[in-house]
Amino acid sequence: MKLHINGQSVDIPDSIRTIEELLVHFELSEKMLVVEHNENILQKEDHAKVELSEGHKIEIVHFVGGG
């Protein structure tokens, strides 16, 4: 399946069906982040409910500490 992730076209396995599964795939599930799905900011509890389809637009922003 092809998604638009952070402005780039990305092929992901068809077995990935939800935002939560996408984050696990990219090893981001334990990070503090914000996910936007088709221009809607998601609450973390919705990551398992939101299903992905071909062409969906995803923006993932994660926070990096430092000084």
PDBQT receptor file of N, H, CA, C and O in Angstrom, charges set to zero:
ATOM      1  N   MET A   1       0.861  -1.170   0.000  1.00  0.00    +0.000 N 
ATOM      2  CA  MET A   1       0.000   0.000   0.000  1.00  0.00    +0.000 C 
ATOM      3  C   MET A   1       0.906   1.230   0.000  1.00  0.00    +0.000 C 
ATOM      4  O   MET A   1       1.941   1.250   0.665  1.00  0.00    +0.000 OA
ATOM      5  N   LYS A   2       0.510   2.238  -0.742  1.00  0.00    +0.000 N 
ATOM      6  H   LYS A   2      -0.331   2.222  -1.282  1.00  0.00    +0.000 HD
ATOM      7  CA  LYS A   2       1.283   3.468  -0.830  1.00  0.00    +0.000 C 
ATOM      8  C   LYS A   2       0.594   4.557  -0.012  1.00  0.00    +0.000 C 
ATOM      9  O   LYS A   2      -0.585   4.851  -0.206  1.00  0.00    +0.000 OA
ATOM     10  N   LEU A   3       1.363   5.150   0.913  1.00  0.00    +0.000 N 
ATOM     11  H   LEU A   3       2.321   4.911   1.070  1.00  0.00    +0.000 HD
ATOM     12  CA  LEU A   3       0.890   6.262   1.735  1.00  0.00    +0.000 C 
ATOM     13  C   LEU A   3       1.785   7.467   1.497  1.00  0.00    +0.000 C 
ATOM     14  O   LEU A   3       2.902   7.333   0.997  1.00  0.00    +0.000 OA
ATOM     15  N   HIS A   4       1.296   8.629   1.854  1.00  0.00    +0.000 N 
ATOM     16  H   HIS A   4       0.389   8.738   2.260  1.00  0.00    +0.000 HD
ATOM     17  CA  HIS A   4       2.105   9.846   1.832  1.00  0.00    +0.000 C 
ATOM     18  C   HIS A   4       2.446  10.143   3.287  1.00  0.00    +0.000 C 
ATOM     19  O   HIS A   4       1.589  10.568   4.062  1.00  0.00    +0.000 OA
ATOM     20  N   ILE A   5       3.712   9.915   3.649  1.00  0.00    +0.000 N 
ATOM     21  H   ILE A   5       4.408   9.570   3.020  1.00  0.00    +0.000 HD
ATOM     22  CA  ILE A   5       4.150  10.096   5.031  1.00  0.00    +0.000 C 
ATOM     23  C   ILE A   5       5.163  11.224   5.073  1.00  0.00    +0.000 C 
ATOM     24  O   ILE A   5       6.210  11.161   4.428  1.00  0.00    +0.000 OA
ATOM     25  N   ASN A   6       4.841  12.253   5.837  1.00  0.00    +0.000 N 
ATOM     26  H   ASN A   6       3.991  12.305   6.361  1.00  0.00    +0.000 HD
ATOM     27  CA  ASN A   6       5.692  13.440   5.967  1.00  0.00    +0.000 C 
ATOM     28  C   ASN A   6       6.133  13.959   4.601  1.00  0.00    +0.000 C 
ATOM     29  O   ASN A   6       7.299  14.296   4.396  1.00  0.00    +0.000 OA
ATOM     30  N   GLY A   7       5.181  14.016   3.673  1.00  0.00    +0.000 N 
ATOM     31  H   GLY A   7       4.234  13.742   3.839  1.00  0.00    +0.000 HD
ATOM     32  CA  GLY A   7       5.416  14.595   2.364  1.00  0.00    +0.000 C 
ATOM     33  C   GLY A   7       6.073  13.679   1.351  1.00  0.00    +0.000 C 
ATOM     34  O   GLY A   7       6.332  14.100   0.223  1.00  0.00    +0.000 OA
ATOM     35  N   GLN A   8       6.351  12.431   1.724  1.00  0.00    +0.000 N 
ATOM     36  H   GLN A   8       6.141  12.089   2.639  1.00  0.00    +0.000 HD
ATOM     37  CA  GLN A   8       6.984  11.498   0.795  1.00  0.00    +0.000 C 
ATOM     38  C   GLN A   8       6.076  10.306   0.539  1.00  0.00    +0.000 C 
ATOM     39  O   GLN A   8       5.356   9.856   1.430  1.00  0.00    +0.000 OA
ATOM     40  N   SER A   9       6.119   9.802  -0.682  1.00  0.00    +0.000 N 
ATOM     41  H   SER A   9       6.704  10.168  -1.406  1.00  0.00    +0.000 HD
ATOM     42  CA  SER A   9       5.367   8.602  -1.022  1.00  0.00    +0.000 C 
ATOM     43  C   SER A   9       6.134   7.395  -0.494  1.00  0.00    +0.000 C 
ATOM     44  O   SER A   9       7.309   7.208  -0.814  1.00  0.00    +0.000 OA
ATOM     45  N   VAL A  10       5.458   6.572   0.321  1.00  0.00    +0.000 N 
ATOM     46  H   VAL A  10       4.504   6.724   0.581  1.00  0.00    +0.000 HD
ATOM     47  CA  VAL A  10       6.104   5.439   0.983  1.00  0.00    +0.000 C 
ATOM     48  C   VAL A  10       5.262   4.189   0.774  1.00  0.00    +0.000 C 
ATOM     49  O   VAL A  10       4.052   4.198   0.996  1.00  0.00    +0.000 OA
ATOM     50  N   ASP A  11       5.918   3.108   0.343  1.00  0.00    +0.000 N 
ATOM     51  H   ASP A  11       6.902   3.100   0.162  1.00  0.00    +0.000 HD
ATOM     52  CA  ASP A  11       5.246   1.810   0.242  1.00  0.00    +0.000 C 
ATOM     53  C   ASP A  11       5.364   1.101   1.576  1.00  0.00    +0.000 C 
ATOM     54  O   ASP A  11       6.459   0.979   2.125  1.00  0.00    +0.000 OA
ATOM     55  N   ILE A  12       4.243   0.635   2.100  1.00  0.00    +0.000 N 
ATOM     56  H   ILE A  12       3.354   0.734   1.654  1.00  0.00    +0.000 HD
ATOM     57  CA  ILE A  12       4.253  -0.135   3.339  1.00  0.00    +0.000 C 
ATOM     58  C   ILE A  12       3.579  -1.481   3.077  1.00  0.00    +0.000 C 
ATOM     59  O   ILE A  12       2.784  -1.599   2.145  1.00  0.00    +0.000 OA
ATOM     60  N   PRO A  13       3.884  -2.492   3.881  1.00  0.00    +0.000 N 
ATOM     61  CA  PRO A  13       3.240  -3.795   3.692  1.00  0.00    +0.000 C 
ATOM     62  C   PRO A  13       1.720  -3.699   3.846  1.00  0.00    +0.000 C 
ATOM     63  O   PRO A  13       1.220  -2.945   4.680  1.00  0.00    +0.000 OA
ATOM     64  N   ASP A  14       1.002  -4.460   3.045  1.00  0.00    +0.000 N 
ATOM     65  H   ASP A  14       1.408  -5.073   2.367  1.00  0.00    +0.000 HD
ATOM     66  CA  ASP A  14      -0.464  -4.465   3.109  1.00  0.00    +0.000 C 
ATOM     67  C   ASP A  14      -0.984  -4.970   4.447  1.00  0.00    +0.000 C 
ATOM     68  O   ASP A  14      -2.145  -4.738   4.785  1.00  0.00    +0.000 OA
ATOM     69  N   SER A  15      -0.148  -5.649   5.206  1.00  0.00    +0.000 N 
ATOM     70  H   SER A  15       0.795  -5.837   4.932  1.00  0.00    +0.000 HD
ATOM     71  CA  SER A  15      -0.569  -6.167   6.513  1.00  0.00    +0.000 C 
ATOM     72  C   SER A  15      -0.745  -5.056   7.548  1.00  0.00    +0.000 C 
ATOM     73  O   SER A  15      -1.377  -5.273   8.581  1.00  0.00    +0.000 OA
ATOM     74  N   ILE A  16      -0.198  -3.878   7.285  1.00  0.00    +0.000 N 
ATOM     75  H   ILE A  16       0.316  -3.702   6.445  1.00  0.00    +0.000 HD
ATOM     76  CA  ILE A  16      -0.342  -2.742   8.195  1.00  0.00    +0.000 C 
ATOM     77  C   ILE A  16      -1.677  -2.083   7.897  1.00  0.00    +0.000 C 
ATOM     78  O   ILE A  16      -1.880  -1.542   6.809  1.00  0.00    +0.000 OA
ATOM     79  N   ARG A  17      -2.588  -2.127   8.862  1.00  0.00    +0.000 N 
ATOM     80  H   ARG A  17      -2.424  -2.566   9.745  1.00  0.00    +0.000 HD
ATOM     81  CA  ARG A  17      -3.950  -1.639   8.631  1.00  0.00    +0.000 C 
ATOM     82  C   ARG A  17      -4.319  -0.403   9.454  1.00  0.00    +0.000 C 
ATOM     83  O   ARG A  17      -5.266   0.301   9.104  1.00  0.00    +0.000 OA
ATOM     84  N   THR A  18      -3.586  -0.123  10.548  1.00  0.00    +0.000 N 
ATOM     85  H   THR A  18      -2.817  -0.695  10.833  1.00  0.00    +0.000 HD
ATOM     86  CA  THR A  18      -3.958   0.997  11.424  1.00  0.00    +0.000 C 
ATOM     87  C   THR A  18      -2.749   1.903  11.670  1.00  0.00    +0.000 C 
ATOM     88  O   THR A  18      -1.608   1.540  11.383  1.00  0.00    +0.000 OA
ATOM     89  N   ILE A  19      -3.028   3.073  12.199  1.00  0.00    +0.000 N 
ATOM     90  H   ILE A  19      -3.954   3.368  12.431  1.00  0.00    +0.000 HD
ATOM     91  CA  ILE A  19      -1.963   4.001  12.591  1.00  0.00    +0.000 C 
ATOM     92  C   ILE A  19      -1.058   3.342  13.624  1.00  0.00    +0.000 C 
ATOM     93  O   ILE A  19       0.165   3.460  13.542  1.00  0.00    +0.000 OA
ATOM     94  N   GLU A  20      -1.643   2.656  14.585  1.00  0.00    +0.000 N 
ATOM     95  H   GLU A  20      -2.636   2.560  14.652  1.00  0.00    +0.000 HD
ATOM     96  CA  GLU A  20      -0.855   1.984  15.620  1.00  0.00    +0.000 C 
ATOM     97  C   GLU A  20       0.127   0.984  14.997  1.00  0.00    +0.000 C 
ATOM     98  O   GLU A  20       1.295   0.953  15.384  1.00  0.00    +0.000 OA
ATOM     99  N   GLU A  21      -0.322   0.182  14.053  1.00  0.00    +0.000 N 
ATOM    100  H   GLU A  21      -1.271   0.208  13.739  1.00  0.00    +0.000 HD
ATOM    101  CA  GLU A  21       0.542  -0.782  13.380  1.00  0.00    +0.000 C 
ATOM    102  C   GLU A  21       1.629  -0.081  12.568  1.00  0.00    +0.000 C 
ATOM    103  O   GLU A  21       2.755  -0.572  12.484  1.00  0.00    +0.000 OA
ATOM    104  N   LEU A  22       1.298   1.060  11.972  1.00  0.00    +0.000 N 
ATOM    105  H   LEU A  22       0.383   1.458  12.040  1.00  0.00    +0.000 HD
ATOM    106  CA  LEU A  22       2.280   1.836  11.225  1.00  0.00    +0.000 C 
ATOM    107  C   LEU A  22       3.392   2.329  12.148  1.00  0.00    +0.000 C 
ATOM    108  O   LEU A  22       4.571   2.261  11.798  1.00  0.00    +0.000 OA
ATOM    109  N   LEU A  23       3.019   2.820  13.315  1.00  0.00    +0.000 N 
ATOM    110  H   LEU A  23       2.062   2.876  13.599  1.00  0.00    +0.000 HD
ATOM    111  CA  LEU A  23       4.013   3.309  14.272  1.00  0.00    +0.000 C 
ATOM    112  C   LEU A  23       4.908   2.180  14.770  1.00  0.00    +0.000 C 
ATOM    113  O   LEU A  23       6.110   2.377  14.946  1.00  0.00    +0.000 OA
ATOM    114  N   VAL A  24       4.341   1.007  14.998  1.00  0.00    +0.000 N 
ATOM    115  H   VAL A  24       3.364   0.847  14.856  1.00  0.00    +0.000 HD
ATOM    116  CA  VAL A  24       5.143  -0.152  15.403  1.00  0.00    +0.000 C 
ATOM    117  C   VAL A  24       6.114  -0.512  14.276  1.00  0.00    +0.000 C 
ATOM    118  O   VAL A  24       7.284  -0.795  14.532  1.00  0.00    +0.000 OA
ATOM    119  N   HIS A  25       5.635  -0.502  13.042  1.00  0.00    +0.000 N 
ATOM    120  H   HIS A  25       4.684  -0.272  12.834  1.00  0.00    +0.000 HD
ATOM    121  CA  HIS A  25       6.460  -0.828  11.877  1.00  0.00    +0.000 C 
ATOM    122  C   HIS A  25       7.696   0.075  11.805  1.00  0.00    +0.000 C 
ATOM    123  O   HIS A  25       8.792  -0.398  11.503  1.00  0.00    +0.000 OA
ATOM    124  N   PHE A  26       7.526   1.361  12.079  1.00  0.00    +0.000 N 
ATOM    125  H   PHE A  26       6.636   1.745  12.325  1.00  0.00    +0.000 HD
ATOM    126  CA  PHE A  26       8.629   2.323  12.026  1.00  0.00    +0.000 C 
ATOM    127  C   PHE A  26       9.334   2.495  13.377  1.00  0.00    +0.000 C 
ATOM    128  O   PHE A  26      10.148   3.402  13.544  1.00  0.00    +0.000 OA
ATOM    129  N   GLU A  27       9.016   1.618  14.340  1.00  0.00    +0.000 N 
ATOM    130  H   GLU A  27       8.354   0.880  14.204  1.00  0.00    +0.000 HD
ATOM    131  CA  GLU A  27       9.618   1.624  15.678  1.00  0.00    +0.000 C 
ATOM    132  C   GLU A  27       9.446   2.978  16.369  1.00  0.00    +0.000 C 
ATOM    133  O   GLU A  27      10.371   3.496  16.994  1.00  0.00    +0.000 OA
ATOM    134  N   LEU A  28       8.243   3.536  16.241  1.00  0.00    +0.000 N 
ATOM    135  H   LEU A  28       7.491   3.115  15.733  1.00  0.00    +0.000 HD
ATOM    136  CA  LEU A  28       7.922   4.827  16.852  1.00  0.00    +0.000 C 
ATOM    137  C   LEU A  28       6.862   4.720  17.941  1.00  0.00    +0.000 C 
ATOM    138  O   LEU A  28       6.482   5.731  18.532  1.00  0.00    +0.000 OA
ATOM    139  N   SER A  29       6.381   3.518  18.214  1.00  0.00    +0.000 N 
ATOM    140  H   SER A  29       6.689   2.696  17.733  1.00  0.00    +0.000 HD
ATOM    141  CA  SER A  29       5.228   3.359  19.109  1.00  0.00    +0.000 C 
ATOM    142  C   SER A  29       5.509   3.786  20.543  1.00  0.00    +0.000 C 
ATOM    143  O   SER A  29       4.574   4.119  21.270  1.00  0.00    +0.000 OA
ATOM    144  N   GLU A  30       6.759   3.786  20.969  1.00  0.00    +0.000 N 
ATOM    145  H   GLU A  30       7.519   3.515  20.378  1.00  0.00    +0.000 HD
ATOM    146  CA  GLU A  30       7.091   4.156  22.348  1.00  0.00    +0.000 C 
ATOM    147  C   GLU A  30       7.523   5.615  22.476  1.00  0.00    +0.000 C 
ATOM    148  O   GLU A  30       7.811   6.078  23.579  1.00  0.00    +0.000 OA
ATOM    149  N   LYS A  31       7.571   6.336  21.373  1.00  0.00    +0.000 N 
ATOM    150  H   LYS A  31       7.336   5.960  20.477  1.00  0.00    +0.000 HD
ATOM    151  CA  LYS A  31       8.032   7.725  21.399  1.00  0.00    +0.000 C 
ATOM    152  C   LYS A  31       6.872   8.688  21.643  1.00  0.00    +0.000 C 
ATOM    153  O   LYS A  31       5.713   8.391  21.356  1.00  0.00    +0.000 OA
ATOM    154  N   MET A  32       7.225   9.839  22.178  1.00  0.00    +0.000 N 
ATOM    155  H   MET A  32       8.167  10.080  22.412  1.00  0.00    +0.000 HD
ATOM    156  CA  MET A  32       6.249  10.911  22.356  1.00  0.00    +0.000 C 
ATOM    157  C   MET A  32       6.087  11.578  20.996  1.00  0.00    +0.000 C 
ATOM    158  O   MET A  32       7.035  12.156  20.465  1.00  0.00    +0.000 OA
ATOM    159  N   LEU A  33       4.874  11.496  20.428  1.00  0.00    +0.000 N 
ATOM    160  H   LEU A  33       4.103  11.026  20.859  1.00  0.00    +0.000 HD
ATOM    161  CA  LEU A  33       4.683  12.039  19.096  1.00  0.00    +0.000 C 
ATOM    162  C   LEU A  33       3.254  12.496  18.864  1.00  0.00    +0.000 C 
ATOM    163  O   LEU A  33       2.350  12.229  19.656  1.00  0.00    +0.000 OA
ATOM    164  N   VAL A  34       3.085  13.191  17.754  1.00  0.00    +0.000 N 
ATOM    165  H   VAL A  34       3.819  13.408  17.111  1.00  0.00    +0.000 HD
ATOM    166  CA  VAL A  34       1.767  13.633  17.294  1.00  0.00    +0.000 C 
ATOM    167  C   VAL A  34       1.588  13.072  15.888  1.00  0.00    +0.000 C 
ATOM    168  O   VAL A  34       2.500  13.134  15.064  1.00  0.00    +0.000 OA
ATOM    169  N   VAL A  35       0.398  12.523  15.621  1.00  0.00    +0.000 N 
ATOM    170  H   VAL A  35      -0.343  12.473  16.290  1.00  0.00    +0.000 HD
ATOM    171  CA  VAL A  35       0.102  11.975  14.295  1.00  0.00    +0.000 C 
ATOM    172  C   VAL A  35      -1.083  12.729  13.705  1.00  0.00    +0.000 C 
ATOM    173  O   VAL A  35      -2.113  12.918  14.352  1.00  0.00    +0.000 OA
ATOM    174  N   GLU A  36      -0.903  13.151  12.459  1.00  0.00    +0.000 N 
ATOM    175  H   GLU A  36      -0.066  12.998  11.934  1.00  0.00    +0.000 HD
ATOM    176  CA  GLU A  36      -1.985  13.777  11.701  1.00  0.00    +0.000 C 
ATOM    177  C   GLU A  36      -2.354  12.820  10.577  1.00  0.00    +0.000 C 
ATOM    178  O   GLU A  36      -1.490  12.376   9.821  1.00  0.00    +0.000 OA
ATOM    179  N   HIS A  37      -3.633  12.508  10.470  1.00  0.00    +0.000 N 
ATOM    180  H   HIS A  37      -4.335  12.869  11.084  1.00  0.00    +0.000 HD
ATOM    181  CA  HIS A  37      -4.140  11.581   9.451  1.00  0.00    +0.000 C 
ATOM    182  C   HIS A  37      -5.125  12.333   8.580  1.00  0.00    +0.000 C 
ATOM    183  O   HIS A  37      -6.181  12.758   9.048  1.00  0.00    +0.000 OA
ATOM    184  N   ASN A  38      -4.780  12.499   7.309  1.00  0.00    +0.000 N 
ATOM    185  H   ASN A  38      -3.922  12.154   6.928  1.00  0.00    +0.000 HD
ATOM    186  CA  ASN A  38      -5.631  13.252   6.380  1.00  0.00    +0.000 C 
ATOM    187  C   ASN A  38      -6.063  14.592   6.966  1.00  0.00    +0.000 C 
ATOM    188  O   ASN A  38      -7.239  14.954   6.931  1.00  0.00    +0.000 OA
ATOM    189  N   GLU A  39      -5.082  15.323   7.509  1.00  0.00    +0.000 N 
ATOM    190  H   GLU A  39      -4.126  15.029   7.537  1.00  0.00    +0.000 HD
ATOM    191  CA  GLU A  39      -5.243  16.675   8.043  1.00  0.00    +0.000 C 
ATOM    192  C   GLU A  39      -6.027  16.743   9.349  1.00  0.00    +0.000 C 
ATOM    193  O   GLU A  39      -6.474  17.820   9.743  1.00  0.00    +0.000 OA
ATOM    194  N   ASN A  40      -6.201  15.602  10.028  1.00  0.00    +0.000 N 
ATOM    195  H   ASN A  40      -5.838  14.727   9.708  1.00  0.00    +0.000 HD
ATOM    196  CA  ASN A  40      -6.854  15.573  11.338  1.00  0.00    +0.000 C 
ATOM    197  C   ASN A  40      -5.861  15.071  12.377  1.00  0.00    +0.000 C 
ATOM    198  O   ASN A  40      -5.312  13.979  12.230  1.00  0.00    +0.000 OA
ATOM    199  N   ILE A  41      -5.626  15.857  13.425  1.00  0.00    +0.000 N 
ATOM    200  H   ILE A  41      -6.072  16.744  13.544  1.00  0.00    +0.000 HD
ATOM    201  CA  ILE A  41      -4.725  15.439  14.492  1.00  0.00    +0.000 C 
ATOM    202  C   ILE A  41      -5.431  14.380  15.330  1.00  0.00    +0.000 C 
ATOM    203  O   ILE A  41      -6.573  14.558  15.754  1.00  0.00    +0.000 OA
ATOM    204  N   LEU A  42      -4.724  13.272  15.560  1.00  0.00    +0.000 N 
ATOM    205  H   LEU A  42      -3.796  13.127  15.216  1.00  0.00    +0.000 HD
ATOM    206  CA  LEU A  42      -5.306  12.147  16.293  1.00  0.00    +0.000 C 
ATOM    207  C   LEU A  42      -4.896  12.141  17.754  1.00  0.00    +0.000 C 
ATOM    208  O   LEU A  42      -3.781  12.525  18.106  1.00  0.00    +0.000 OA
ATOM    209  N   GLN A  43      -5.812  11.703  18.593  1.00  0.00    +0.000 N 
ATOM    210  H   GLN A  43      -6.719  11.391  18.308  1.00  0.00    +0.000 HD
ATOM    211  CA  GLN A  43      -5.485  11.409  19.980  1.00  0.00    +0.000 C 
ATOM    212  C   GLN A  43      -4.816  10.039  20.011  1.00  0.00    +0.000 C 
ATOM    213  O   GLN A  43      -5.112   9.185  19.175  1.00  0.00    +0.000 OA
ATOM    214  N   LYS A  44      -3.923   9.827  20.962  1.00  0.00    +0.000 N 
ATOM    215  H   LYS A  44      -3.683  10.521  21.641  1.00  0.00    +0.000 HD
ATOM    216  CA  LYS A  44      -3.201   8.556  21.027  1.00  0.00    +0.000 C 
ATOM    217  C   LYS A  44      -4.158   7.363  21.116  1.00  0.00    +0.000 C 
ATOM    218  O   LYS A  44      -3.897   6.319  20.519  1.00  0.00    +0.000 OA
ATOM    219  N   GLU A  45      -5.248   7.507  21.847  1.00  0.00    +0.000 N 
ATOM    220  H   GLU A  45      -5.460   8.356  22.333  1.00  0.00    +0.000 HD
ATOM    221  CA  GLU A  45      -6.185   6.394  22.002  1.00  0.00    +0.000 C 
ATOM    222  C   GLU A  45      -6.894   6.035  20.688  1.00  0.00    +0.000 C 
ATOM    223  O   GLU A  45      -7.512   4.975  20.593  1.00  0.00    +0.000 OA
ATOM    224  N   ASP A  46      -6.810   6.900  19.686  1.00  0.00    +0.000 N 
ATOM    225  H   ASP A  46      -6.308   7.761  19.763  1.00  0.00    +0.000 HD
ATOM    226  CA  ASP A  46      -7.432   6.620  18.391  1.00  0.00    +0.000 C 
ATOM    227  C   ASP A  46      -6.499   5.917  17.406  1.00  0.00    +0.000 C 
ATOM    228  O   ASP A  46      -6.944   5.481  16.344  1.00  0.00    +0.000 OA
ATOM    229  N   HIS A  47      -5.219   5.800  17.738  1.00  0.00    +0.000 N 
ATOM    230  H   HIS A  47      -4.858   6.154  18.600  1.00  0.00    +0.000 HD
ATOM    231  CA  HIS A  47      -4.251   5.196  16.816  1.00  0.00    +0.000 C 
ATOM    232  C   HIS A  47      -4.635   3.773  16.425  1.00  0.00    +0.000 C 
ATOM    233  O   HIS A  47      -4.415   3.368  15.284  1.00  0.00    +0.000 OA
ATOM    234  N   ALA A  48      -5.204   3.011  17.352  1.00  0.00    +0.000 N 
ATOM    235  H   ALA A  48      -5.382   3.340  18.279  1.00  0.00    +0.000 HD
ATOM    236  CA  ALA A  48      -5.583   1.621  17.058  1.00  0.00    +0.000 C 
ATOM    237  C   ALA A  48      -6.884   1.540  16.262  1.00  0.00    +0.000 C 
ATOM    238  O   ALA A  48      -7.161   0.511  15.646  1.00  0.00    +0.000 OA
ATOM    239  N   LYS A  49      -7.680   2.596  16.264  1.00  0.00    +0.000 N 
ATOM    240  H   LYS A  49      -7.455   3.432  16.764  1.00  0.00    +0.000 HD
ATOM    241  CA  LYS A  49      -8.991   2.586  15.618  1.00  0.00    +0.000 C 
ATOM    242  C   LYS A  49      -8.952   3.086  14.172  1.00  0.00    +0.000 C 
ATOM    243  O   LYS A  49      -9.767   2.671  13.347  1.00  0.00    +0.000 OA
ATOM    244  N   VAL A  50      -8.010   3.972  13.869  1.00  0.00    +0.000 N 
ATOM    245  H   VAL A  50      -7.349   4.309  14.538  1.00  0.00    +0.000 HD
ATOM    246  CA  VAL A  50      -7.986   4.616  12.550  1.00  0.00    +0.000 C 
ATOM    247  C   VAL A  50      -7.339   3.685  11.531  1.00  0.00    +0.000 C 
ATOM    248  O   VAL A  50      -6.168   3.327  11.654  1.00  0.00    +0.000 OA
ATOM    249  N   GLU A  51      -8.122   3.298  10.520  1.00  0.00    +0.000 N 
ATOM    250  H   GLU A  51      -9.074   3.589  10.420  1.00  0.00    +0.000 HD
ATOM    251  CA  GLU A  51      -7.645   2.382   9.490  1.00  0.00    +0.000 C 
ATOM    252  C   GLU A  51      -7.037   3.155   8.323  1.00  0.00    +0.000 C 
ATOM    253  O   GLU A  51      -7.484   4.244   7.965  1.00  0.00    +0.000 OA
ATOM    254  N   LEU A  52      -6.005   2.553   7.747  1.00  0.00    +0.000 N 
ATOM    255  H   LEU A  52      -5.641   1.668   8.038  1.00  0.00    +0.000 HD
ATOM    256  CA  LEU A  52      -5.288   3.159   6.636  1.00  0.00    +0.000 C 
ATOM    257  C   LEU A  52      -5.785   2.605   5.311  1.00  0.00    +0.000 C 
ATOM    258  O   LEU A  52      -6.203   1.450   5.220  1.00  0.00    +0.000 OA
ATOM    259  N   SER A  53      -5.734   3.448   4.286  1.00  0.00    +0.000 N 
ATOM    260  H   SER A  53      -5.394   4.386   4.360  1.00  0.00    +0.000 HD
ATOM    261  CA  SER A  53      -6.057   3.032   2.919  1.00  0.00    +0.000 C 
ATOM    262  C   SER A  53      -5.072   3.683   1.968  1.00  0.00    +0.000 C 
ATOM    263  O   SER A  53      -4.409   4.663   2.308  1.00  0.00    +0.000 OA
ATOM    264  N   GLU A  54      -4.989   3.131   0.790  1.00  0.00    +0.000 N 
ATOM    265  H   GLU A  54      -5.528   2.335   0.514  1.00  0.00    +0.000 HD
ATOM    266  CA  GLU A  54      -4.115   3.645  -0.266  1.00  0.00    +0.000 C 
ATOM    267  C   GLU A  54      -4.269   5.153  -0.415  1.00  0.00    +0.000 C 
ATOM    268  O   GLU A  54      -5.382   5.667  -0.521  1.00  0.00    +0.000 OA
ATOM    269  N   GLY A  55      -3.122   5.866  -0.422  1.00  0.00    +0.000 N 
ATOM    270  H   GLY A  55      -2.217   5.449  -0.336  1.00  0.00    +0.000 HD
ATOM    271  CA  GLY A  55      -3.127   7.299  -0.684  1.00  0.00    +0.000 C 
ATOM    272  C   GLY A  55      -3.354   8.192   0.520  1.00  0.00    +0.000 C 
ATOM    273  O   GLY A  55      -3.295   9.415   0.390  1.00  0.00    +0.000 OA
ATOM    274  N   HIS A  56      -3.611   7.620   1.690  1.00  0.00    +0.000 N 
ATOM    275  H   HIS A  56      -3.658   6.627   1.795  1.00  0.00    +0.000 HD
ATOM    276  CA  HIS A  56      -3.821   8.458   2.870  1.00  0.00    +0.000 C 
ATOM    277  C   HIS A  56      -2.580   9.284   3.161  1.00  0.00    +0.000 C 
ATOM    278  O   HIS A  56      -1.457   8.871   2.871  1.00  0.00    +0.000 OA
ATOM    279  N   LYS A  57      -2.801  10.460   3.740  1.00  0.00    +0.000 N 
ATOM    280  H   LYS A  57      -3.713  10.796   3.976  1.00  0.00    +0.000 HD
ATOM    281  CA  LYS A  57      -1.710  11.371   4.093  1.00  0.00    +0.000 C 
ATOM    282  C   LYS A  57      -1.484  11.318   5.600  1.00  0.00    +0.000 C 
ATOM    283  O   LYS A  57      -2.401  11.529   6.394  1.00  0.00    +0.000 OA
ATOM    284  N   ILE A  58      -0.243  11.032   5.970  1.00  0.00    +0.000 N 
ATOM    285  H   ILE A  58       0.502  10.860   5.325  1.00  0.00    +0.000 HD
ATOM    286  CA  ILE A  58       0.133  10.913   7.373  1.00  0.00    +0.000 C 
ATOM    287  C   ILE A  58       1.287  11.870   7.650  1.00  0.00    +0.000 C 
ATOM    288  O   ILE A  58       2.258  11.919   6.895  1.00  0.00    +0.000 OA
ATOM    289  N   GLU A  59       1.175  12.618   8.721  1.00  0.00    +0.000 N 
ATOM    290  H   GLU A  59       0.386  12.579   9.334  1.00  0.00    +0.000 HD
ATOM    291  CA  GLU A  59       2.291  13.435   9.206  1.00  0.00    +0.000 C 
ATOM    292  C   GLU A  59       2.608  12.943  10.608  1.00  0.00    +0.000 C 
ATOM    293  O   GLU A  59       1.717  12.821  11.448  1.00  0.00    +0.000 OA
ATOM    294  N   ILE A  60       3.878  12.663  10.857  1.00  0.00    +0.000 N 
ATOM    295  H   ILE A  60       4.603  12.762  10.175  1.00  0.00    +0.000 HD
ATOM    296  CA  ILE A  60       4.317  12.191  12.165  1.00  0.00    +0.000 C 
ATOM    297  C   ILE A  60       5.375  13.145  12.679  1.00  0.00    +0.000 C 
ATOM    298  O   ILE A  60       6.402  13.354  12.035  1.00  0.00    +0.000 OA
ATOM    299  N   VAL A  61       5.119  13.720  13.837  1.00  0.00    +0.000 N 
ATOM    300  H   VAL A  61       4.284  13.550  14.360  1.00  0.00    +0.000 HD
ATOM    301  CA  VAL A  61       6.067  14.629  14.470  1.00  0.00    +0.000 C 
ATOM    302  C   VAL A  61       6.431  14.054  15.823  1.00  0.00    +0.000 C 
ATOM    303  O   VAL A  61       5.562  13.829  16.665  1.00  0.00    +0.000 OA
ATOM    304  N   HIS A  62       7.728  13.815  16.033  1.00  0.00    +0.000 N 
ATOM    305  H   HIS A  62       8.435  13.998  15.349  1.00  0.00    +0.000 HD
ATOM    306  CA  HIS A  62       8.133  13.335  17.344  1.00  0.00    +0.000 C 
ATOM    307  C   HIS A  62       9.123  14.315  17.959  1.00  0.00    +0.000 C 
ATOM    308  O   HIS A  62       9.818  15.052  17.258  1.00  0.00    +0.000 OA
ATOM    309  N   PHE A  63       9.167  14.303  19.263  1.00  0.00    +0.000 N 
ATOM    310  H   PHE A  63       8.603  13.704  19.832  1.00  0.00    +0.000 HD
ATOM    311  CA  PHE A  63       9.916  15.288  20.018  1.00  0.00    +0.000 C 
ATOM    312  C   PHE A  63      11.288  14.747  20.371  1.00  0.00    +0.000 C 
ATOM    313  O   PHE A  63      11.447  13.579  20.725  1.00  0.00    +0.000 OA
ATOM    314  N   VAL A  64      12.280  15.630  20.265  1.00  0.00    +0.000 N 
ATOM    315  H   VAL A  64      12.151  16.579  19.977  1.00  0.00    +0.000 HD
ATOM    316  CA  VAL A  64      13.648  15.274  20.571  1.00  0.00    +0.000 C 
ATOM    317  C   VAL A  64      14.145  16.194  21.675  1.00  0.00    +0.000 C 
ATOM    318  O   VAL A  64      14.055  17.417  21.563  1.00  0.00    +0.000 OA
ATOM    319  N   GLY A  65      14.662  15.607  22.728  1.00  0.00    +0.000 N 
ATOM    320  H   GLY A  65      14.735  14.614  22.819  1.00  0.00    +0.000 HD
ATOM    321  CA  GLY A  65      15.194  16.417  23.824  1.00  0.00    +0.000 C 
ATOM    322  C   GLY A  65      16.638  16.794  23.557  1.00  0.00    +0.000 C 
ATOM    323  O   GLY A  65      17.294  16.223  22.686  1.00  0.00    +0.000 OA
ATOM    324  N   GLY A  66      17.105  17.728  24.290  1.00  0.00    +0.000 N 
ATOM    325  H   GLY A  66      16.572  18.192  24.998  1.00  0.00    +0.000 HD
ATOM    326  CA  GLY A  66      18.503  18.148  24.157  1.00  0.00    +0.000 C 
ATOM    327  C   GLY A  66      18.665  19.563  24.637  1.00  0.00    +0.000 C 
ATOM    328  O   GLY A  66      17.705  20.226  25.028  1.00  0.00    +0.000 OA
ATOM    329  N   GLY A  67      19.873  20.003  24.601  1.00  0.00    +0.000 N 
ATOM    330  H   GLY A  67      20.654  19.465  24.283  1.00  0.00    +0.000 HD
ATOM    331  CA  GLY A  67      20.104  21.348  25.103  1.00  0.00    +0.000 C 
ATOM    332  C   GLY A  67      21.237  22.028  24.438  1.00  0.00    +0.000 C 
ATOM    333  O   GLY A  67      21.547  23.174  24.764  1.00  0.00    +0.000 OA
TER     334      GLY A  67
